Amino acid sequence: MQQPVTPVVQIPAATPEVSVPDVLIGSFGLVGVLSLMALVAGLIAGGGFILFRRWQARRDVDPNEEDHIRLHLSA
């Protein structure tokens, strides 16, 4: 006579519960990372804009043009 087969069911280990502080810490971390990325992107874009304007101003300078304007205020 053959022994009956007894099924063995393995229950996985319990997953840790996620509490409200865990969610808040995660959301603040995400907001912090996004804010830091926005700050870096803004600094890069602003620096690029300033450098472009300086390059454009230097390119448009005429060497024969005077640096001052005469107002002819004296009689």
PQR file with spaces between the fields and no chain letter, atoms N, CA, C, O and H, PARSE charges and radii, in Angstrom:
ATOM       1  N    MET     1       0.836   -1.161    0.000 -0.4000 1.5000
ATOM       2  CA   MET     1       0.000    0.000    0.000 -0.0000 2.0000
ATOM       3  C    MET     1       0.892    1.238    0.000  0.5500 1.7000
ATOM       4  O    MET     1       1.921    1.282    0.675 -0.5500 1.4000
ATOM       5  N    GLN     2       0.478    2.238   -0.767 -0.4000 1.5000
ATOM       6  CA   GLN     2       1.267    3.432   -0.946 -0.0000 2.0000
ATOM       7  C    GLN     2       0.874    4.479    0.100  0.5500 1.7000
ATOM       8  O    GLN     2      -0.294    4.629    0.459 -0.5500 1.4000
ATOM       9  H    GLN     2      -0.358    2.202   -1.315  0.4000 1.0000
ATOM      10  N    GLN     3       1.911    5.204    0.579 -0.4000 1.5000
ATOM      11  CA   GLN     3       1.652    6.255    1.579 -0.0000 2.0000
ATOM      12  C    GLN     3       0.935    7.423    0.900  0.5500 1.7000
ATOM      13  O    GLN     3       1.261    7.761   -0.238 -0.5500 1.4000
ATOM      14  H    GLN     3       2.860    5.082    0.287  0.4000 1.0000
ATOM      15  N    PRO     4      -0.015    8.031    1.562 -0.5600 1.5000
ATOM      16  CA   PRO     4      -0.686    9.198    0.969  0.2800 2.0000
ATOM      17  C    PRO     4       0.263   10.408    0.954  0.5500 1.7000
ATOM      18  O    PRO     4       1.036   10.625    1.887 -0.5500 1.4000
ATOM      19  N    VAL     5       0.181   11.172   -0.114 -0.4000 1.5000
ATOM      20  CA   VAL     5       1.031   12.351   -0.273 -0.0000 2.0000
ATOM      21  C    VAL     5       0.381   13.511    0.469  0.5500 1.7000
ATOM      22  O    VAL     5      -0.774   13.865    0.232 -0.5500 1.4000
ATOM      23  H    VAL     5      -0.447   10.995   -0.873  0.4000 1.0000
ATOM      24  N    THR     6       1.156   14.085    1.365 -0.4000 1.5000
ATOM      25  CA   THR     6       0.652   15.237    2.122 -0.0000 2.0000
ATOM      26  C    THR     6       1.253   16.508    1.513  0.5500 1.7000
ATOM      27  O    THR     6       2.475   16.660    1.514 -0.5500 1.4000
ATOM      28  H    THR     6       2.095   13.798    1.557  0.4000 1.0000
ATOM      29  N    PRO     7       0.438   17.416    0.997 -0.5600 1.5000
ATOM      30  CA   PRO     7       0.979   18.647    0.406  0.2800 2.0000
ATOM      31  C    PRO     7       1.549   19.557    1.497  0.5500 1.7000
ATOM      32  O    PRO     7       0.961   19.740    2.563 -0.5500 1.4000
ATOM      33  N    VAL     8       2.691   20.105    1.191 -0.4000 1.5000
ATOM      34  CA   VAL     8       3.328   21.036    2.121 -0.0000 2.0000
ATOM      35  C    VAL     8       3.174   22.439    1.543  0.5500 1.7000
ATOM      36  O    VAL     8       3.647   22.720    0.442 -0.5500 1.4000
ATOM      37  H    VAL     8       3.169   19.957    0.325  0.4000 1.0000
ATOM      38  N    VAL     9       2.524   23.296    2.279 -0.4000 1.5000
ATOM      39  CA   VAL     9       2.302   24.669    1.834 -0.0000 2.0000
ATOM      40  C    VAL     9       3.232   25.569    2.632  0.5500 1.7000
ATOM      41  O    VAL     9       3.174   25.615    3.860 -0.5500 1.4000
ATOM      42  H    VAL     9       2.141   23.067    3.173  0.4000 1.0000
ATOM      43  N    GLN    10       4.100   26.292    1.904 -0.4000 1.5000
ATOM      44  CA   GLN    10       4.993   27.216    2.583 -0.0000 2.0000
ATOM      45  C    GLN    10       4.390   28.620    2.523  0.5500 1.7000
ATOM      46  O    GLN    10       4.094   29.145    1.450 -0.5500 1.4000
ATOM      47  H    GLN    10       4.147   26.255    0.906  0.4000 1.0000
ATOM      48  N    ILE    11       4.225   29.187    3.664 -0.4000 1.5000
ATOM      49  CA   ILE    11       3.674   30.536    3.759 -0.0000 2.0000
ATOM      50  C    ILE    11       4.844   31.516    3.713  0.5500 1.7000
ATOM      51  O    ILE    11       5.783   31.393    4.500 -0.5500 1.4000
ATOM      52  H    ILE    11       4.466   28.759    4.535  0.4000 1.0000
ATOM      53  N    PRO    12       4.797   32.484    2.803 -0.5600 1.5000
ATOM      54  CA   PRO    12       5.906   33.440    2.718  0.2800 2.0000
ATOM      55  C    PRO    12       5.973   34.296    3.981  0.5500 1.7000
ATOM      56  O    PRO    12       4.985   34.482    4.690 -0.5500 1.4000
ATOM      57  N    ALA    13       7.164   34.803    4.229 -0.4000 1.5000
ATOM      58  CA   ALA    13       7.348   35.651    5.402 -0.0000 2.0000
ATOM      59  C    ALA    13       6.482   36.900    5.266  0.5500 1.7000
ATOM      60  O    ALA    13       6.257   37.402    4.165 -0.5500 1.4000
ATOM      61  H    ALA    13       7.967   34.652    3.653  0.4000 1.0000
ATOM      62  N    ALA    14       6.017   37.375    6.378 -0.4000 1.5000
ATOM      63  CA   ALA    14       5.144   38.543    6.384 -0.0000 2.0000
ATOM      64  C    ALA    14       5.923   39.777    5.946  0.5500 1.7000
ATOM      65  O    ALA    14       7.060   39.991    6.368 -0.5500 1.4000
ATOM      66  H    ALA    14       6.200   36.966    7.273  0.4000 1.0000
ATOM      67  N    THR    15       5.306   40.576    5.105 -0.4000 1.5000
ATOM      68  CA   THR    15       5.946   41.814    4.674 -0.0000 2.0000
ATOM      69  C    THR    15       5.738   42.872    5.745  0.5500 1.7000
ATOM      70  O    THR    15       4.696   42.902    6.401 -0.5500 1.4000
ATOM      71  H    THR    15       4.383   40.403    4.762  0.4000 1.0000
ATOM      72  N    PRO    16       6.725   43.740    5.923 -0.5600 1.5000
ATOM      73  CA   PRO    16       6.560   44.774    6.944  0.2800 2.0000
ATOM      74  C    PRO    16       5.472   45.760    6.525  0.5500 1.7000
ATOM      75  O    PRO    16       5.295   46.049    5.341 -0.5500 1.4000
ATOM      76  N    GLU    17       4.761   46.261    7.504 -0.4000 1.5000
ATOM      77  CA   GLU    17       3.694   47.214    7.224 -0.0000 2.0000
ATOM      78  C    GLU    17       4.284   48.586    6.919  0.5500 1.7000
ATOM      79  O    GLU    17       5.318   48.973    7.464 -0.5500 1.4000
ATOM      80  H    GLU    17       4.905   46.027    8.466  0.4000 1.0000
ATOM      81  N    VAL    18       3.618   49.295    6.055 -0.4000 1.5000
ATOM      82  CA   VAL    18       4.036   50.654    5.719 -0.0000 2.0000
ATOM      83  C    VAL    18       3.163   51.596    6.525  0.5500 1.7000
ATOM      84  O    VAL    18       1.937   51.583    6.412 -0.5500 1.4000
ATOM      85  H    VAL    18       2.779   48.981    5.613  0.4000 1.0000
ATOM      86  N    SER    19       3.814   52.414    7.342 -0.4000 1.5000
ATOM      87  CA   SER    19       3.057   53.321    8.197 -0.0000 2.0000
ATOM      88  C    SER    19       3.059   54.732    7.611  0.5500 1.7000
ATOM      89  O    SER    19       3.739   55.010    6.623 -0.5500 1.4000
ATOM      90  H    SER    19       4.810   52.425    7.434  0.4000 1.0000
ATOM      91  N    VAL    20       2.293   55.605    8.232 -0.4000 1.5000
ATOM      92  CA   VAL    20       2.180   56.987    7.761 -0.0000 2.0000
ATOM      93  C    VAL    20       3.540   57.697    7.787  0.5500 1.7000
ATOM      94  O    VAL    20       3.872   58.381    6.818 -0.5500 1.4000
ATOM      95  H    VAL    20       1.740   55.380    9.034  0.4000 1.0000
ATOM      96  N    PRO    21       4.337   57.566    8.848 -0.5600 1.5000
ATOM      97  CA   PRO    21       5.654   58.226    8.810  0.2800 2.0000
ATOM      98  C    PRO    21       6.540   57.726    7.665  0.5500 1.7000
ATOM      99  O    PRO    21       7.303   58.507    7.096 -0.5500 1.4000
ATOM     100  N    ASP    22       6.454   56.459    7.323 -0.4000 1.5000
ATOM     101  CA   ASP    22       7.236   55.934    6.203 -0.0000 2.0000
ATOM     102  C    ASP    22       6.844   56.610    4.891  0.5500 1.7000
ATOM     103  O    ASP    22       7.700   56.948    4.073 -0.5500 1.4000
ATOM     104  H    ASP    22       5.834   55.824    7.785  0.4000 1.0000
ATOM     105  N    VAL    23       5.550   56.801    4.703 -0.4000 1.5000
ATOM     106  CA   VAL    23       5.061   57.448    3.484 -0.0000 2.0000
ATOM     107  C    VAL    23       5.489   58.914    3.460  0.5500 1.7000
ATOM     108  O    VAL    23       5.905   59.420    2.418 -0.5500 1.4000
ATOM     109  H    VAL    23       4.854   56.526    5.367  0.4000 1.0000
ATOM     110  N    LEU    24       5.388   59.601    4.605 -0.4000 1.5000
ATOM     111  CA   LEU    24       5.763   61.011    4.667 -0.0000 2.0000
ATOM     112  C    LEU    24       7.264   61.197    4.413  0.5500 1.7000
ATOM     113  O    LEU    24       7.659   62.110    3.687 -0.5500 1.4000
ATOM     114  H    LEU    24       5.050   59.191    5.452  0.4000 1.0000
ATOM     115  N    ILE    25       8.080   60.358    4.990 -0.4000 1.5000
ATOM     116  CA   ILE    25       9.524   60.452    4.778 -0.0000 2.0000
ATOM     117  C    ILE    25       9.859   60.211    3.305  0.5500 1.7000
ATOM     118  O    ILE    25      10.694   60.910    2.731 -0.5500 1.4000
ATOM     119  H    ILE    25       7.760   59.616    5.580  0.4000 1.0000
ATOM     120  N    GLY    26       9.215   59.235    2.710 -0.4000 1.5000
ATOM     121  CA   GLY    26       9.444   58.966    1.290 -0.0000 2.0000
ATOM     122  C    GLY    26       9.007   60.124    0.403  0.5500 1.7000
ATOM     123  O    GLY    26       9.704   60.468   -0.552 -0.5500 1.4000
ATOM     124  H    GLY    26       8.536   58.667    3.177  0.4000 1.0000
ATOM     125  N    SER    27       7.859   60.732    0.707 -0.4000 1.5000
ATOM     126  CA   SER    27       7.372   61.843   -0.118 -0.0000 2.0000
ATOM     127  C    SER    27       8.250   63.074    0.051  0.5500 1.7000
ATOM     128  O    SER    27       8.517   63.776   -0.925 -0.5500 1.4000
ATOM     129  H    SER    27       7.293   60.453    1.483  0.4000 1.0000
ATOM     130  N    PHE    28       8.711   63.353    1.285 -0.4000 1.5000
ATOM     131  CA   PHE    28       9.609   64.488    1.483 -0.0000 2.0000
ATOM     132  C    PHE    28      10.938   64.249    0.766  0.5500 1.7000
ATOM     133  O    PHE    28      11.525   65.185    0.224 -0.5500 1.4000
ATOM     134  H    PHE    28       8.495   62.783    2.077  0.4000 1.0000
ATOM     135  N    GLY    29      11.401   63.034    0.761 -0.4000 1.5000
ATOM     136  CA   GLY    29      12.632   62.716    0.040 -0.0000 2.0000
ATOM     137  C    GLY    29      12.470   62.933   -1.450  0.5500 1.7000
ATOM     138  O    GLY    29      13.360   63.479   -2.101 -0.5500 1.4000
ATOM     139  H    GLY    29      10.924   62.274    1.202  0.4000 1.0000
ATOM     140  N    LEU    30      11.337   62.509   -1.996 -0.4000 1.5000
ATOM     141  CA   LEU    30      11.083   62.692   -3.428 -0.0000 2.0000
ATOM     142  C    LEU    30      10.986   64.172   -3.779  0.5500 1.7000
ATOM     143  O    LEU    30      11.548   64.618   -4.780 -0.5500 1.4000
ATOM     144  H    LEU    30      10.614   62.066   -1.468  0.4000 1.0000
ATOM     145  N    VAL    31      10.270   64.935   -2.948 -0.4000 1.5000
ATOM     146  CA   VAL    31      10.147   66.372   -3.195 -0.0000 2.0000
ATOM     147  C    VAL    31      11.509   67.044   -3.093  0.5500 1.7000
ATOM     148  O    VAL    31      11.806   67.953   -3.868 -0.5500 1.4000
ATOM     149  H    VAL    31       9.814   64.573   -2.135  0.4000 1.0000
ATOM     150  N    GLY    32      12.332   66.616   -2.159 -0.4000 1.5000
ATOM     151  CA   GLY    32      13.670   67.183   -2.025 -0.0000 2.0000
ATOM     152  C    GLY    32      14.528   66.917   -3.245  0.5500 1.7000
ATOM     153  O    GLY    32      15.236   67.809   -3.714 -0.5500 1.4000
ATOM     154  H    GLY    32      12.091   65.878   -1.529  0.4000 1.0000
ATOM     155  N    VAL    33      14.473   65.708   -3.761 -0.4000 1.5000
ATOM     156  CA   VAL    33      15.258   65.362   -4.951 -0.0000 2.0000
ATOM     157  C    VAL    33      14.771   66.154   -6.160  0.5500 1.7000
ATOM     158  O    VAL    33      15.584   66.650   -6.940 -0.5500 1.4000
ATOM     159  H    VAL    33      13.898   64.984   -3.381  0.4000 1.0000
ATOM     160  N    LEU    34      13.457   66.278   -6.325 -0.4000 1.5000
ATOM     161  CA   LEU    34      12.922   67.045   -7.454 -0.0000 2.0000
ATOM     162  C    LEU    34      13.269   68.524   -7.327  0.5500 1.7000
ATOM     163  O    LEU    34      13.573   69.171   -8.329 -0.5500 1.4000
ATOM     164  H    LEU    34      12.797   65.875   -5.692  0.4000 1.0000
ATOM     165  N    SER    35      13.230   69.069   -6.113 -0.4000 1.5000
ATOM     166  CA   SER    35      13.597   70.469   -5.908 -0.0000 2.0000
ATOM     167  C    SER    35      15.074   70.697   -6.216  0.5500 1.7000
ATOM     168  O    SER    35      15.434   71.698   -6.834 -0.5500 1.4000
ATOM     169  H    SER    35      12.983   68.543   -5.299  0.4000 1.0000
ATOM     170  N    LEU    36      15.909   69.791   -5.795 -0.4000 1.5000
ATOM     171  CA   LEU    36      17.341   69.905   -6.080 -0.0000 2.0000
ATOM     172  C    LEU    36      17.601   69.836   -7.579  0.5500 1.7000
ATOM     173  O    LEU    36      18.429   70.585   -8.097 -0.5500 1.4000
ATOM     174  H    LEU    36      15.617   68.977   -5.292  0.4000 1.0000
ATOM     175  N    MET    37      16.908   68.951   -8.278 -0.4000 1.5000
ATOM     176  CA   MET    37      17.070   68.853   -9.728 -0.0000 2.0000
ATOM     177  C    MET    37      16.605   70.137  -10.415  0.5500 1.7000
ATOM     178  O    MET    37      17.239   70.596  -11.365 -0.5500 1.4000
ATOM     179  H    MET    37      16.235   68.342   -7.857  0.4000 1.0000
ATOM     180  N    ALA    38      15.497   70.720   -9.936 -0.4000 1.5000
ATOM     181  CA   ALA    38      14.998   71.968  -10.522 -0.0000 2.0000
ATOM     182  C    ALA    38      15.975   73.108  -10.264  0.5500 1.7000
ATOM     183  O    ALA    38      16.192   73.947  -11.138 -0.5500 1.4000
ATOM     184  H    ALA    38      14.982   70.347   -9.164  0.4000 1.0000
ATOM     185  N    LEU    39      16.568   73.143   -9.069 -0.4000 1.5000
ATOM     186  CA   LEU    39      17.541   74.185   -8.751 -0.0000 2.0000
ATOM     187  C    LEU    39      18.768   74.075   -9.653  0.5500 1.7000
ATOM     188  O    LEU    39      19.239   75.079  -10.185 -0.5500 1.4000
ATOM     189  H    LEU    39      16.391   72.461   -8.360  0.4000 1.0000
ATOM     190  N    VAL    40      19.275   72.883   -9.821 -0.4000 1.5000
ATOM     191  CA   VAL    40      20.448   72.681  -10.679 -0.0000 2.0000
ATOM     192  C    VAL    40      20.121   73.038  -12.128  0.5500 1.7000
ATOM     193  O    VAL    40      20.923   73.681  -12.806 -0.5500 1.4000
ATOM     194  H    VAL    40      18.892   72.067   -9.389  0.4000 1.0000
ATOM     195  N    ALA    41      18.951   72.625  -12.602 -0.4000 1.5000
ATOM     196  CA   ALA    41      18.561   72.942  -13.979 -0.0000 2.0000
ATOM     197  C    ALA    41      18.404   74.451  -14.161  0.5500 1.7000
ATOM     198  O    ALA    41      18.782   74.988  -15.203 -0.5500 1.4000
ATOM     199  H    ALA    41      18.300   72.103  -12.051  0.4000 1.0000
ATOM     200  N    GLY    42      17.849   75.142  -13.158 -0.4000 1.5000
ATOM     201  CA   GLY    42      17.702   76.595  -13.235 -0.0000 2.0000
ATOM     202  C    GLY    42      19.037   77.302  -13.245  0.5500 1.7000
ATOM     203  O    GLY    42      19.230   78.260  -13.994 -0.5500 1.4000
ATOM     204  H    GLY    42      17.542   74.706  -12.312  0.4000 1.0000
ATOM     205  N    LEU    43      19.972   76.836  -12.414 -0.4000 1.5000
ATOM     206  CA   LEU    43      21.299   77.442  -12.392 -0.0000 2.0000
ATOM     207  C    LEU    43      22.027   77.242  -13.719  0.5500 1.7000
ATOM     208  O    LEU    43      22.689   78.153  -14.214 -0.5500 1.4000
ATOM     209  H    LEU    43      19.816   76.058  -11.805  0.4000 1.0000
ATOM     210  N    ILE    44      21.903   76.064  -14.283 -0.4000 1.5000
ATOM     211  CA   ILE    44      22.539   75.793  -15.573 -0.0000 2.0000
ATOM     212  C    ILE    44      21.917   76.654  -16.674  0.5500 1.7000
ATOM     213  O    ILE    44      22.630   77.234  -17.493 -0.5500 1.4000
ATOM     214  H    ILE    44      21.364   75.323  -13.881  0.4000 1.0000
ATOM     215  N    ALA    45      20.585   76.733  -16.686 -0.4000 1.5000
ATOM     216  CA   ALA    45      19.921   77.538  -17.711 -0.0000 2.0000
ATOM     217  C    ALA    45      20.242   79.020  -17.525  0.5500 1.7000
ATOM     218  O    ALA    45      20.506   79.718  -18.504 -0.5500 1.4000
ATOM     219  H    ALA    45      20.006   76.261  -16.020  0.4000 1.0000
ATOM     220  N    GLY    46      20.223   79.506  -16.292 -0.4000 1.5000
ATOM     221  CA   GLY    46      20.545   80.912  -16.040 -0.0000 2.0000
ATOM     222  C    GLY    46      21.982   81.240  -16.410  0.5500 1.7000
ATOM     223  O    GLY    46      22.249   82.272  -17.026 -0.5500 1.4000
ATOM     224  H    GLY    46      20.008   78.939  -15.497  0.4000 1.0000
ATOM     225  N    GLY    47      22.909   80.364  -16.035 -0.4000 1.5000
ATOM     226  CA   GLY    47      24.309   80.579  -16.399 -0.0000 2.0000
ATOM     227  C    GLY    47      24.509   80.574  -17.897  0.5500 1.7000
ATOM     228  O    GLY    47      25.268   81.381  -18.433 -0.5500 1.4000
ATOM     229  H    GLY    47      22.693   79.526  -15.535  0.4000 1.0000
ATOM     230  N    GLY    48      23.829   79.668  -18.573 -0.4000 1.5000
ATOM     231  CA   GLY    48      23.919   79.630  -20.032 -0.0000 2.0000
ATOM     232  C    GLY    48      23.358   80.894  -20.662  0.5500 1.7000
ATOM     233  O    GLY    48      23.917   81.406  -21.632 -0.5500 1.4000
ATOM     234  H    GLY    48      23.212   79.012  -18.138  0.4000 1.0000
ATOM     235  N    PHE    49      22.264   81.397  -20.122 -0.4000 1.5000
ATOM     236  CA   PHE    49      21.675   82.620  -20.649 -0.0000 2.0000
ATOM     237  C    PHE    49      22.614   83.808  -20.443  0.5500 1.7000
ATOM     238  O    PHE    49      22.798   84.622  -21.348 -0.5500 1.4000
ATOM     239  H    PHE    49      21.810   80.981  -19.334  0.4000 1.0000
ATOM     240  N    ILE    50      23.206   83.906  -19.253 -0.4000 1.5000
ATOM     241  CA   ILE    50      24.139   85.000  -18.971 -0.0000 2.0000
ATOM     242  C    ILE    50      25.356   84.912  -19.890  0.5500 1.7000
ATOM     243  O    ILE    50      25.781   85.923  -20.450 -0.5500 1.4000
ATOM     244  H    ILE    50      23.057   83.245  -18.518  0.4000 1.0000
ATOM     245  N    LEU    51      25.915   83.724  -20.049 -0.4000 1.5000
ATOM     246  CA   LEU    51      27.069   83.561  -20.931 -0.0000 2.0000
ATOM     247  C    LEU    51      26.723   83.899  -22.378  0.5500 1.7000
ATOM     248  O    LEU    51      27.534   84.496  -23.087 -0.5500 1.4000
ATOM     249  H    LEU    51      25.570   82.903  -19.594  0.4000 1.0000
ATOM     250  N    PHE    52      25.535   83.524  -22.814 -0.4000 1.5000
ATOM     251  CA   PHE    52      25.109   83.836  -24.184 -0.0000 2.0000
ATOM     252  C    PHE    52      24.986   85.333  -24.377  0.5500 1.7000
ATOM     253  O    PHE    52      25.415   85.864  -25.401 -0.5500 1.4000
ATOM     254  H    PHE    52      24.877   83.039  -22.238  0.4000 1.0000
ATOM     255  N    ARG    53      24.395   86.032  -23.392 -0.4000 1.5000
ATOM     256  CA   ARG    53      24.235   87.481  -23.510 -0.0000 2.0000
ATOM     257  C    ARG    53      25.594   88.185  -23.517  0.5500 1.7000
ATOM     258  O    ARG    53      25.791   89.144  -24.263 -0.5500 1.4000
ATOM     259  H    ARG    53      24.046   85.601  -22.560  0.4000 1.0000
ATOM     260  N    ARG    54      26.525   87.716  -22.694 -0.4000 1.5000
ATOM     261  CA   ARG    54      27.859   88.314  -22.683 -0.0000 2.0000
ATOM     262  C    ARG    54      28.562   88.068  -24.020  0.5500 1.7000
ATOM     263  O    ARG    54      29.206   88.969  -24.556 -0.5500 1.4000
ATOM     264  H    ARG    54      26.366   86.937  -22.087  0.4000 1.0000
ATOM     265  N    TRP    55      28.444   86.874  -24.550 -0.4000 1.5000
ATOM     266  CA   TRP    55      29.060   86.556  -25.841 -0.0000 2.0000
ATOM     267  C    TRP    55      28.447   87.413  -26.941  0.5500 1.7000
ATOM     268  O    TRP    55      29.153   87.910  -27.818 -0.5500 1.4000
ATOM     269  H    TRP    55      27.921   86.141  -24.115  0.4000 1.0000
ATOM     270  N    GLN    56      27.127   87.582  -26.889 -0.4000 1.5000
ATOM     271  CA   GLN    56      26.435   88.371  -27.904 -0.0000 2.0000
ATOM     272  C    GLN    56      26.843   89.842  -27.803  0.5500 1.7000
ATOM     273  O    GLN    56      27.038   90.497  -28.827 -0.5500 1.4000
ATOM     274  H    GLN    56      26.553   87.177  -26.177  0.4000 1.0000
ATOM     275  N    ALA    57      26.975   90.367  -26.586 -0.4000 1.5000
ATOM     276  CA   ALA    57      27.372   91.765  -26.408 -0.0000 2.0000
ATOM     277  C    ALA    57      28.812   91.976  -26.883  0.5500 1.7000
ATOM     278  O    ALA    57      29.112   93.006  -27.488 -0.5500 1.4000
ATOM     279  H    ALA    57      26.816   89.835  -25.754  0.4000 1.0000
ATOM     280  N    ARG    58      29.698   91.030  -26.622 -0.4000 1.5000
ATOM     281  CA   ARG    58      31.077   91.131  -27.047 -0.0000 2.0000
ATOM     282  C    ARG    58      31.187   91.043  -28.572  0.5500 1.7000
ATOM     283  O    ARG    58      32.044   91.692  -29.173 -0.5500 1.4000
ATOM     284  H    ARG    58      29.455   90.194  -26.130  0.4000 1.0000
ATOM     285  N    ARG    59      30.344   90.263  -29.180 -0.4000 1.5000
ATOM     286  CA   ARG    59      30.374   90.084  -30.633 -0.0000 2.0000
ATOM     287  C    ARG    59      29.864   91.327  -31.351  0.5500 1.7000
ATOM     288  O    ARG    59      30.328   91.648  -32.445 -0.5500 1.4000
ATOM     289  H    ARG    59      29.648   89.736  -28.692  0.4000 1.0000
ATOM     290  N    ASP    60      28.894   92.038  -30.728 -0.4000 1.5000
ATOM     291  CA   ASP    60      28.277   93.191  -31.375 -0.0000 2.0000
ATOM     292  C    ASP    60      29.053   94.487  -31.176  0.5500 1.7000
ATOM     293  O    ASP    60      28.638   95.524  -31.693 -0.5500 1.4000
ATOM     294  H    ASP    60      28.517   91.777  -29.840  0.4000 1.0000
ATOM     295  N    VAL    61      30.159   94.465  -30.449 -0.4000 1.5000
ATOM     296  CA   VAL    61      30.930   95.686  -30.201 -0.0000 2.0000
ATOM     297  C    VAL    61      31.704   96.065  -31.460  0.5500 1.7000
ATOM     298  O    VAL    61      32.407   95.245  -32.050 -0.5500 1.4000
ATOM     299  H    VAL    61      30.496   93.622  -30.029  0.4000 1.0000
ATOM     300  N    ASP    62      31.556   97.320  -31.851 -0.4000 1.5000
ATOM     301  CA   ASP    62      32.288   97.849  -33.004 -0.0000 2.0000
ATOM     302  C    ASP    62      33.562   98.509  -32.490  0.5500 1.7000
ATOM     303  O    ASP    62      33.472   99.422  -31.669 -0.5500 1.4000
ATOM     304  H    ASP    62      30.985   97.986  -31.372  0.4000 1.0000
ATOM     305  N    PRO    63      34.736   98.092  -32.932 -0.5600 1.5000
ATOM     306  CA   PRO    63      35.974   98.679  -32.399  0.2800 2.0000
ATOM     307  C    PRO    63      36.127  100.159  -32.727  0.5500 1.7000
ATOM     308  O    PRO    63      36.866  100.863  -32.039 -0.5500 1.4000
ATOM     309  N    ASN    64      35.452  100.642  -33.752 -0.4000 1.5000
ATOM     310  CA   ASN    64      35.547  102.055  -34.122 -0.0000 2.0000
ATOM     311  C    ASN    64      34.554  102.921  -33.358  0.5500 1.7000
ATOM     312  O    ASN    64      34.657  104.148  -33.397 -0.5500 1.4000
ATOM     313  H    ASN    64      34.852  100.070  -34.311  0.4000 1.0000
ATOM     314  N    GLU    65      33.618  102.328  -32.681 -0.4000 1.5000
ATOM     315  CA   GLU    65      32.589  103.070  -31.960 -0.0000 2.0000
ATOM     316  C    GLU    65      33.135  103.524  -30.611  0.5500 1.7000
ATOM     317  O    GLU    65      33.868  102.786  -29.953 -0.5500 1.4000
ATOM     318  H    GLU    65      33.534  101.332  -32.649  0.4000 1.0000
ATOM     319  N    GLU    66      32.776  104.737  -30.202 -0.4000 1.5000
ATOM     320  CA   GLU    66      33.226  105.261  -28.923 -0.0000 2.0000
ATOM     321  C    GLU    66      32.436  104.627  -27.784  0.5500 1.7000
ATOM     322  O    GLU    66      31.314  104.159  -27.975 -0.5500 1.4000
ATOM     323  H    GLU    66      32.180  105.336  -30.737  0.4000 1.0000
ATOM     324  N    ASP    67      33.046  104.619  -26.586 -0.4000 1.5000
ATOM     325  CA   ASP    67      32.392  104.035  -25.421 -0.0000 2.0000
ATOM     326  C    ASP    67      31.475  105.018  -24.708  0.5500 1.7000
ATOM     327  O    ASP    67      30.790  104.635  -23.759 -0.5500 1.4000
ATOM     328  H    ASP    67      33.958  104.999  -26.432  0.4000 1.0000
ATOM     329  N    HIS    68      31.446  106.257  -25.135 -0.4000 1.5000
ATOM     330  CA   HIS    68      30.627  107.244  -24.445 -0.0000 2.0000
ATOM     331  C    HIS    68      29.827  108.052  -25.465  0.5500 1.7000
ATOM     332  O    HIS    68      30.105  108.037  -26.664 -0.5500 1.4000
ATOM     333  H    HIS    68      32.002  106.568  -25.906  0.4000 1.0000
ATOM     334  N    ILE    69      28.836  108.747  -24.949 -0.4000 1.5000
ATOM     335  CA   ILE    69      27.974  109.575  -25.797 -0.0000 2.0000
ATOM     336  C    ILE    69      28.182  111.020  -25.393  0.5500 1.7000
ATOM     337  O    ILE    69      28.133  111.340  -24.205 -0.5500 1.4000
ATOM     338  H    ILE    69      28.611  108.759  -23.975  0.4000 1.0000
ATOM     339  N    ARG    70      28.407  111.882  -26.334 -0.4000 1.5000
ATOM     340  CA   ARG    70      28.556  113.309  -26.050 -0.0000 2.0000
ATOM     341  C    ARG    70      27.157  113.925  -26.002  0.5500 1.7000
ATOM     342  O    ARG    70      26.345  113.751  -26.911 -0.5500 1.4000
ATOM     343  H    ARG    70      28.446  111.622  -27.299  0.4000 1.0000
ATOM     344  N    LEU    71      26.906  114.650  -24.912 -0.4000 1.5000
ATOM     345  CA   LEU    71      25.589  115.259  -24.731 -0.0000 2.0000
ATOM     346  C    LEU    71      25.535  116.700  -25.253  0.5500 1.7000
ATOM     347  O    LEU    71      24.448  117.242  -25.454 -0.5500 1.4000
ATOM     348  H    LEU    71      27.566  114.791  -24.174  0.4000 1.0000
ATOM     349  N    HIS    72      26.692  117.319  -25.471 -0.4000 1.5000
ATOM     350  CA   HIS    72      26.763  118.694  -25.975 -0.0000 2.0000
ATOM     351  C    HIS    72      25.934  119.644  -25.107  0.5500 1.7000
ATOM     352  O    HIS    72      25.100  120.390  -25.620 -0.5500 1.4000
ATOM     353  H    HIS    72      27.575  116.878  -25.307  0.4000 1.0000
ATOM     354  N    LEU    73      26.164  119.615  -23.799 -0.4000 1.5000
ATOM     355  CA   LEU    73      25.418  120.447  -22.875 -0.0000 2.0000
ATOM     356  C    LEU    73      25.994  121.861  -22.754  0.5500 1.7000
ATOM     357  O    LEU    73      25.278  122.785  -22.365 -0.5500 1.4000
ATOM     358  H    LEU    73      26.841  119.009  -23.382  0.4000 1.0000
ATOM     359  N    SER    74      27.263  122.038  -23.077 -0.4000 1.5000
ATOM     360  CA   SER    74      27.858  123.377  -22.963 -0.0000 2.0000
ATOM     361  C    SER    74      27.497  124.215  -24.188  0.5500 1.7000
ATOM     362  O    SER    74      27.254  123.694  -25.277 -0.5500 1.4000
ATOM     363  H    SER    74      27.844  121.288  -23.393  0.4000 1.0000
ATOM     364  N    ALA    75      27.469  125.529  -23.972 -0.4000 1.5000
ATOM     365  CA   ALA    75      27.069  126.435  -25.047 -0.0000 2.0000
ATOM     366  C    ALA    75      28.143  126.635  -26.055  0.5500 1.7000
ATOM     367  O    ALA    75      27.953  127.374  -27.022 -0.5500 1.4000
ATOM     368  H    ALA    75      27.666  125.952  -23.088  0.4000 1.0000
